[in-house]
């Protein structure tokens, strides 16, 4: 953790560090609709970029497994991924995880 992000250096009442993507201070209340929408758009772009990167890495892992004779898809591993999304986001996390897995490996069947 960067020292400036440490709770020991926090100033009561001061906004947190500024998010490099959105320009909004961490924990800051958005009070302007246009600024809030811009922050959401920036977050969405960051999510899309992360997903594009995940697709690339997933395809590489699938190719490596197939190269060793293993199946490209491992259902136990996918269940672990789904479980982590559910743990973090509640029941909707399962739908998000399934959509991400489908994006990365294609449809089953």
MMTF fields as JSON, N, C-alpha, C and O atoms, coordinates in Angstrom:
{
  "mmtfVersion": "1.0.0",
  "mmtfProducer": "UNKNOWN",
  "numBonds": 435,
  "numAtoms": 436,
  "numGroups": 109,
  "numChains": 1,
  "numModels": 1,
  "chainsPerModel": [1],
  "groupsPerChain": [109],
  "chainIdList": ["A"],
  "bondAtomList": [4, 2, 8, 6, 12, 10, 16, 14, 20, 18, 24, 22, 28, 26, 32, 30, 36, 34, 40, 38, 44, 42, 48, 46, 52, 50, 56, 54, 60, 58, 64, 62, 68, 66, 72, 70, 76, 74, 80, 78, 84, 82, 88, 86, 92, 90, 96, 94, 100, 98, 104, 102, 108, 106, 112, 110, 116, 114, 120, 118, 124, 122, 128, 126, 132, 130, 136, 134, 140, 138, 144, 142, 148, 146, 152, 150, 156, 154, 160, 158, 164, 162, 168, 166, 172, 170, 176, 174, 180, 178, 184, 182, 188, 186, 192, 190, 196, 194, 200, 198, 204, 202, 208, 206, 212, 210, 216, 214, 220, 218, 224, 222, 228, 226, 232, 230, 236, 234, 240, 238, 244, 242, 248, 246, 252, 250, 256, 254, 260, 258, 264, 262, 268, 266, 272, 270, 276, 274, 280, 278, 284, 282, 288, 286, 292, 290, 296, 294, 300, 298, 304, 302, 308, 306, 312, 310, 316, 314, 320, 318, 324, 322, 328, 326, 332, 330, 336, 334, 340, 338, 344, 342, 348, 346, 352, 350, 356, 354, 360, 358, 364, 362, 368, 366, 372, 370, 376, 374, 380, 378, 384, 382, 388, 386, 392, 390, 396, 394, 400, 398, 404, 402, 408, 406, 412, 410, 416, 414, 420, 418, 424, 422, 428, 426, 432, 430],
  "bondOrderList": [1, 1, 1, 1, 1, 1, 1, 1, 1, 1, 1, 1, 1, 1, 1, 1, 1, 1, 1, 1, 1, 1, 1, 1, 1, 1, 1, 1, 1, 1, 1, 1, 1, 1, 1, 1, 1, 1, 1, 1, 1, 1, 1, 1, 1, 1, 1, 1, 1, 1, 1, 1, 1, 1, 1, 1, 1, 1, 1, 1, 1, 1, 1, 1, 1, 1, 1, 1, 1, 1, 1, 1, 1, 1, 1, 1, 1, 1, 1, 1, 1, 1, 1, 1, 1, 1, 1, 1, 1, 1, 1, 1, 1, 1, 1, 1, 1, 1, 1, 1, 1, 1, 1, 1, 1, 1, 1, 1],
  "groupList": [{"groupName": "UNK", "atomNameList": ["N", "CA", "C", "O"], "elementList": ["N", "C", "C", "O"], "formalChargeList": [0, 0, 0, 0], "bondAtomList": [1, 0, 2, 1, 3, 2], "bondOrderList": [1, 1, 2], "singleLetterCode": "X", "chemCompType": "L-PEPTIDE LINKING"}],
  "groupTypeList": [0, 0, 0, 0, 0, 0, 0, 0, 0, 0, 0, 0, 0, 0, 0, 0, 0, 0, 0, 0, 0, 0, 0, 0, 0, 0, 0, 0, 0, 0, 0, 0, 0, 0, 0, 0, 0, 0, 0, 0, 0, 0, 0, 0, 0, 0, 0, 0, 0, 0, 0, 0, 0, 0, 0, 0, 0, 0, 0, 0, 0, 0, 0, 0, 0, 0, 0, 0, 0, 0, 0, 0, 0, 0, 0, 0, 0, 0, 0, 0, 0, 0, 0, 0, 0, 0, 0, 0, 0, 0, 0, 0, 0, 0, 0, 0, 0, 0, 0, 0, 0, 0, 0, 0, 0, 0, 0, 0, 0],
  "groupIdList": [1, 2, 3, 4, 5, 6, 7, 8, 9, 10, 11, 12, 13, 14, 15, 16, 17, 18, 19, 20, 21, 22, 23, 24, 25, 26, 27, 28, 29, 30, 31, 32, 33, 34, 35, 36, 37, 38, 39, 40, 41, 42, 43, 44, 45, 46, 47, 48, 49, 50, 51, 52, 53, 54, 55, 56, 57, 58, 59, 60, 61, 62, 63, 64, 65, 66, 67, 68, 69, 70, 71, 72, 73, 74, 75, 76, 77, 78, 79, 80, 81, 82, 83, 84, 85, 86, 87, 88, 89, 90, 91, 92, 93, 94, 95, 96, 97, 98, 99, 100, 101, 102, 103, 104, 105, 106, 107, 108, 109],
  "secStructList": [7, 7, 4, 4, 4, 1, 4, 4, 4, 7, 7, 6, 6, 1, 7, 7, 7, 5, 7, 6, 6, 6, 7, 7, 5, 6, 6, 7, 7, 7, 7, 7, 2, 2, 2, 2, 2, 2, 2, 2, 2, 2, 2, 2, 2, 2, 2, 2, 2, 2, 2, 2, 2, 2, 2, 2, 2, 2, 2, 2, 2, 2, 2, 2, 2, 2, 2, 6, 6, 7, 7, 1, 7, 7, 2, 2, 2, 2, 2, 2, 2, 2, 2, 2, 2, 2, 2, 2, 2, 7, 6, 2, 2, 2, 2, 2, 2, 2, 2, 2, 2, 2, 2, 2, 2, 7, 7, 7, 7],
  "xCoordList": [0.843, 0.0, 0.886, 1.876, 0.532, 1.268, 1.089, -0.019, 2.15, 2.047, 0.953, 0.333, 0.695, -0.329, -1.729, -2.675, -1.88, -3.186, -3.384, -4.446, -2.403, -2.464, -3.448, -3.484, -4.259, -5.19, -4.488, -5.088, -3.225, -2.492, -2.263, -2.058, -2.293, -2.068, -3.362, -3.329, -4.503, -5.781, -6.082, -5.806, -6.643, -7.038, -8.552, -9.257, -9.075, -10.527, -11.222, -10.816, -12.27, -13.051, -12.509, -13.204, -11.257, -10.664, -11.058, -11.189, -11.248, -11.556, -10.369, -9.226, -10.652, -9.598, -8.775, -8.943, -7.871, -7.065, -7.958, -9.044, -7.5, -8.268, -8.032, -6.89, -9.106, -9.023, -8.439, -8.922, -7.401, -6.713, -7.602, -7.413, -8.568, -9.436, -10.579, -10.84, -11.27, -12.481, -12.249, -13.057, -11.138, -10.906, -11.732, -11.706, -12.466, -13.297, -12.541, -11.955, -12.556, -11.886, -12.551, -13.777, -11.75, -12.261, -13.174, -12.782, -14.376, -15.331, -16.058, -16.908, -15.737, -16.366, -17.794, -18.054, -18.707, -20.088, -20.187, -19.761, -20.747, -20.935, -22.187, -23.268, -22.043, -23.178, -23.6, -24.563, -22.891, -23.211, -23.502, -22.673, -24.681, -25.098, -24.114, -23.728, -23.708, -22.792, -21.444, -20.873, -20.934, -19.66, -19.812, -18.911, -20.948, -21.215, -21.289, -20.749, -21.956, -22.033, -20.657, -20.33, -19.854, -18.499, -17.676, -16.912, -17.834, -17.117, -17.58, -16.756, -18.883, -19.396, -18.883, -18.508, -18.867, -18.351, -16.882, -16.471, -16.097, -14.689, -14.534, -13.688, -15.345, -15.311, -15.698, -15.062, -16.747, -17.174, -16.071, -15.864, -15.367, -14.266, -13.166, -12.587, -12.88, -11.891, -12.309, -11.482, -13.58, -14.092, -13.963, -13.542, -14.326, -14.209, -12.759, -12.488, -11.828, -10.412, -9.953, -9.228, -10.364, -10.021, -10.591, -9.929, -11.812, -12.413, -11.667, -11.458, -11.269, -10.486, -9.19, -8.793, -8.537, -7.304, -7.579, -6.78, -8.697, -9.036, -9.283, -8.898, -9.912, -10.147, -8.816, -8.671, -7.854, -6.548, -5.869, -5.392, -5.824, -5.169, -5.907, -5.272, -7.22, -8.011, -7.721, -7.55, -7.665, -7.364, -5.97, -5.772, -5.023, -3.669, -3.662, -3.017, -4.375, -4.44, -5.124, -4.676, -6.208, -6.898, -5.962, -5.943, -5.198, -4.262, -3.18, -2.812, -2.679, -1.668, -2.22, -1.545, -3.446, -4.048, -4.262, -3.966, -4.772, -4.999, -3.678, -3.629, -2.618, -1.306, -0.765, 0.084, -1.268, -0.843, -1.878, -1.765, -2.883, -3.902, -5.064, -5.972, -5.048, -6.157, -7.294, -7.066, -8.515, -9.616, -9.416, -8.815, -9.919, -9.803, -10.623, -10.288, -11.691, -12.577, -12.521, -12.617, -12.364, -12.371, -13.505, -13.435, -14.548, -15.756, -15.512, -16.123, -14.633, -14.337, -13.733, -14.068, -12.849, -12.229, -13.283, -13.287, -14.173, -15.218, -16.128, -16.559, -16.422, -17.246, -16.559, -17.225, -15.232, -14.482, -14.626, -14.846, -14.5, -14.63, -16.025, -16.167, -17.045, -18.426, -18.603, -19.221, -18.066, -18.183, -17.574, -18.131, -16.431, -15.791, -16.644, -16.733, -17.27, -18.142, -19.374, -19.81, -19.938, -21.099, -20.704, -21.442, -19.553, -19.083, -18.929, -19.259, -18.427, -18.15, -19.392, -19.529, -20.308, -21.404, -22.796, -23.79, -22.878, -24.185, -24.665, -23.904, -25.929, -26.477, -26.273, -26.006, -26.39, -26.141, -24.724, -24.476, -23.799, -22.427, -22.338, -21.444, -23.252, -23.249, -23.511, -22.835, -24.487, -24.79, -23.62, -23.3, -22.988, -21.839, -20.705, -20.097, -20.417, -19.339, -19.626, -18.732, -20.859, -21.208, -21.036, -20.571, -21.415, -21.249, -19.767, -19.375, -18.952, -17.511, -16.909, -16.121, -17.275, -16.747, -17.147, -16.334, -18.386, -18.829, -18.045, -17.657, -17.816, -17.039, -15.631, -15.095, -15.052, -13.663, -13.488, -12.455, -14.464, -14.295, -15.318, -15.189, -16.336, -17.4, -18.509, -18.394, -19.576, -20.734, -20.406, -19.648, -20.982, -20.843, -21.874, -22.95, -21.528, -22.491, -22.518, -23.309],
  "yCoordList": [-1.178, 0.0, 1.238, 1.304, 2.197, 3.45, 4.182, 4.203, 4.784, 5.45, 6.508, 6.675, 7.231, 8.269, 7.686, 8.408, 6.369, 5.727, 5.067, 4.504, 5.127, 4.49, 5.229, 6.459, 4.486, 5.147, 6.072, 7.038, 5.79, 6.63, 8.031, 8.964, 8.199, 9.497, 10.195, 11.275, 9.581, 10.159, 11.395, 11.42, 12.407, 13.626, 13.599, 13.536, 13.646, 13.606, 14.696, 15.858, 14.316, 15.26, 15.544, 16.125, 15.137, 15.382, 14.25, 13.103, 14.569, 13.5, 12.558, 12.945, 11.323, 10.327, 10.622, 11.656, 9.69, 9.861, 9.932, 9.351, 10.638, 10.781, 9.563, 9.159, 8.986, 7.847, 8.325, 9.297, 7.644, 8.057, 7.936, 8.673, 7.022, 6.816, 7.812, 8.434, 7.971, 8.787, 10.235, 11.102, 10.512, 11.863, 12.202, 13.342, 11.229, 11.434, 10.913, 9.83, 11.685, 11.248, 9.982, 9.876, 9.029, 7.782, 8.088, 8.79, 7.569, 7.796, 9.126, 9.43, 9.911, 11.223, 11.06, 10.23, 11.84, 11.842, 12.621, 13.774, 11.995, 12.675, 13.537, 13.028, 14.832, 15.746, 16.383, 17.149, 16.076, 16.626, 15.465, 14.57, 15.477, 14.367, 14.151, 13.015, 15.214, 15.07, 14.517, 13.669, 14.985, 14.466, 13.004, 12.195, 12.673, 11.289, 10.385, 9.278, 10.856, 10.068, 9.904, 8.83, 10.95, 10.861, 9.852, 9.078, 9.862, 8.899, 7.48, 6.57, 7.28, 5.952, 5.508, 4.349, 6.435, 6.094, 5.671, 4.725, 6.375, 6.028, 4.663, 3.862, 4.407, 3.097, 1.993, 0.939, 2.237, 1.241, 0.96, -0.191, 1.991, 1.773, 0.942, 0.061, 1.223, 0.426, -1.033, -1.933, -1.265, -2.632, -3.318, -4.472, -2.606, -3.201, -3.541, -4.581, -2.675, -2.944, -4.166, -5.009, -4.267, -5.442, -6.715, -7.752, -6.63, -7.803, -8.188, -9.371, -7.189, -7.499, -8.212, -9.172, -7.744, -8.378, -9.783, -10.691, -9.976, -11.293, -12.28, -13.445, -11.836, -12.709, -13.208, -14.397, -12.318, -12.688, -13.723, -14.747, -13.461, -14.389, -15.72, -16.775, -15.689, -16.92, -17.781, -18.994, -17.166, -17.916, -18.55, -19.677, -17.84, -18.381, -19.581, -20.591, -19.475, -20.581, -21.79, -22.924, -21.548, -22.648, -23.358, -24.587, -22.585, -23.168, -23.986, -25.063, -23.485, -24.218, -25.545, -26.572, -25.515, -26.753, -27.752, -28.938, -27.27, -28.176, -28.763, -29.912, -27.973, -28.439, -29.579, -30.353, -29.669, -30.762, -31.883, -32.811, -31.791, -32.833, -32.642, -33.471, -31.568, -31.291, -30.622, -30.036, -30.703, -29.99, -28.481, -27.996, -27.755, -26.302, -25.667, -24.586, -26.331, -25.813, -26.754, -27.972, -26.181, -26.966, -26.447, -25.35, -27.261, -26.818, -26.523, -25.606, -27.281, -27.014, -25.619, -24.89, -25.261, -23.929, -22.855, -21.827, -23.085, -22.097, -21.93, -20.816, -23.015, -22.92, -22.082, -21.354, -22.179, -21.343, -19.866, -19.017, -19.576, -18.19, -17.659, -16.555, -18.449, -18.033, -17.793, -16.808, -18.687, -18.542, -17.25, -16.608, -16.863, -15.611, -14.399, -13.446, -14.431, -13.318, -13.254, -12.165, -14.4, -14.427, -13.923, -13.154, -14.349, -13.887, -12.367, -11.719, -11.81, -10.366, -9.53, -8.414, -10.074, -9.255, -9.78, -9.181, -10.889, -11.48, -12.28, -12.537, -12.667, -13.52, -12.987, -13.782, -11.666, -11.179, -11.471, -11.484, -11.705, -12.028, -13.286, -13.405, -14.228, -15.462, -15.142, -15.671, -14.281, -13.91, -13.17, -13.391, -12.29, -11.551, -12.515, -12.429, -13.436, -14.403, -15.276, -15.52, -15.749, -16.59, -15.831, -16.394, -14.55, -13.746, -13.566, -13.637, -13.337, -13.169, -14.476, -14.469, -15.591, -16.887, -17.177, -17.669, -16.877, -17.095, -16.208, -16.654, -14.986, -14.061, -14.614, -14.511, -15.191, -15.655, -17.013, -17.26, -17.872, -19.227, -19.586, -20.628, -18.751, -19.063, -19.836, -20.233, -20.041, -20.776, -22.247, -22.806, -22.863, -24.318, -25.019, -24.486, -26.203, -27.034, -26.92, -27.596],
  "zCoordList": [0.0, 0.0, 0.0, 0.729, -0.804, -0.866, 0.46, 0.997, 1.004, 2.305, 2.369, 3.419, 1.273, 1.315, 1.412, 1.724, 1.144, 1.236, 2.59, 2.854, 3.427, 4.734, 5.622, 5.615, 6.4, 7.318, 8.308, 8.78, 8.628, 9.574, 9.028, 9.804, 7.704, 7.082, 6.676, 6.085, 6.993, 6.594, 7.436, 8.635, 6.808, 7.495, 7.638, 6.631, 8.866, 9.051, 8.255, 8.288, 7.544, 6.759, 5.377, 4.544, 5.119, 3.802, 2.86, 3.287, 1.573, 0.629, 0.504, 0.745, 0.126, -0.039, -1.273, -1.921, -1.593, -2.8, -4.033, -4.057, -5.043, -6.28, -7.159, -7.379, -7.657, -8.562, -9.882, -10.463, -10.355, -11.579, -12.802, -13.77, -12.786, -13.953, -13.977, -15.007, -12.838, -12.833, -12.445, -12.778, -11.733, -11.26, -10.029, -9.565, -9.492, -8.316, -7.106, -7.148, -6.031, -4.807, -4.297, -4.298, -3.864, -3.324, -2.149, -1.217, -2.194, -1.114, -1.208, -0.371, -2.204, -2.357, -2.865, -3.737, -2.329, -2.77, -4.078, -4.152, -5.103, -6.377, -6.255, -5.96, -6.479, -6.32, -7.63, -7.667, -8.704, -10.017, -10.961, -11.121, -11.59, -12.449, -13.597, -13.871, -14.263, -15.391, -14.955, -15.639, -13.832, -13.321, -12.91, -13.131, -12.317, -11.946, -13.161, -13.157, -14.198, -15.441, -16.071, -16.577, -16.045, -16.588, -15.793, -16.369, -14.476, -13.636, -13.954, -14.045, -14.124, -14.482, -15.843, -16.022, -16.808, -18.139, -18.067, -18.738, -17.251, -17.108, -16.436, -16.834, -15.426, -14.776, -15.752, -15.788, -16.55, -17.537, -18.553, -18.937, -18.987, -19.928, -19.275, -19.91, -18.01, -17.294, -17.181, -17.329, -16.922, -16.849, -18.207, -18.286, -19.274, -20.622, -20.951, -21.552, -20.564, -20.821, -20.027, -20.555, -18.782, -17.979, -18.607, -18.627, -19.114, -19.757, -21.03, -21.3, -21.81, -23.016, -22.642, -23.302, -21.591, -21.121, -20.607, -20.837, -19.914, -19.384, -20.52, -20.419, -21.586, -22.739, -23.295, -23.576, -23.455, -24.0, -23.109, -23.598, -21.804, -20.886, -20.859, -20.836, -20.861, -20.846, -22.072, -21.953, -23.233, -24.464, -24.376, -24.83, -23.803, -23.654, -22.71, -22.993, -21.594, -20.638, -21.279, -21.106, -22.019, -22.694, -23.677, -23.748, -24.422, -25.388, -24.68, -25.148, -23.571, -22.817, -22.292, -22.354, -21.778, -21.267, -22.399, -22.256, -23.506, -24.65, -25.15, -25.59, -25.079, -25.511, -24.658, -25.099, -23.436, -22.561, -22.52, -21.72, -23.386, -23.45, -22.493, -22.449, -21.73, -20.816, -21.579, -22.637, -21.057, -21.711, -21.598, -20.639, -22.571, -22.542, -21.432, -20.948, -21.03, -19.988, -18.801, -18.955, -17.612, -16.38, -15.503, -14.949, -15.391, -14.692, -13.215, -12.666, -12.56, -11.147, -10.99, -10.057, -11.901, -11.87, -12.112, -11.435, -13.071, -13.347, -12.131, -11.834, -11.428, -10.222, -9.149, -8.413, -9.054, -8.106, -8.478, -7.614, -9.764, -10.238, -9.904, -9.378, -10.21, -9.929, -8.432, -8.029, -7.613, -6.163, -5.652, -4.761, -6.211, -5.771, -6.141, -5.368, -7.319, -7.704, -6.813, -6.438, -6.471, -5.578, -4.195, -3.579, -3.71, -2.402, -2.374, -1.38, -3.465, -3.505, -3.811, -3.31, -4.641, -5.167, -4.854, -5.266, -4.132, -3.866, -5.072, -6.005, -5.039, -6.096, -7.52, -8.422, -7.759, -9.128, -9.62, -10.826, -8.694, -9.071, -9.917, -10.755, -9.712, -10.514, -11.98, -12.863, -12.242, -13.631, -14.276, -15.444, -13.5, -14.025, -14.344, -15.41, -13.421, -13.639, -14.851, -15.661, -14.985, -16.129, -17.448, -18.44, -17.451, -18.669, -18.991, -20.156, -17.983, -18.196, -18.706, -19.651, -18.086, -18.523, -19.966, -20.748, -20.321, -21.701, -22.659, -23.739, -22.282, -23.112, -23.356, -24.46, -22.328, -22.395, -23.082, -23.703, -22.979, -23.525, -24.583, -25.226, -24.785, -25.729, -25.049, -23.89, -25.784, -25.252, -25.116, -25.909, -24.108, -23.945, -24.82, -25.091, -25.247, -25.959, -27.425, -28.082]
}
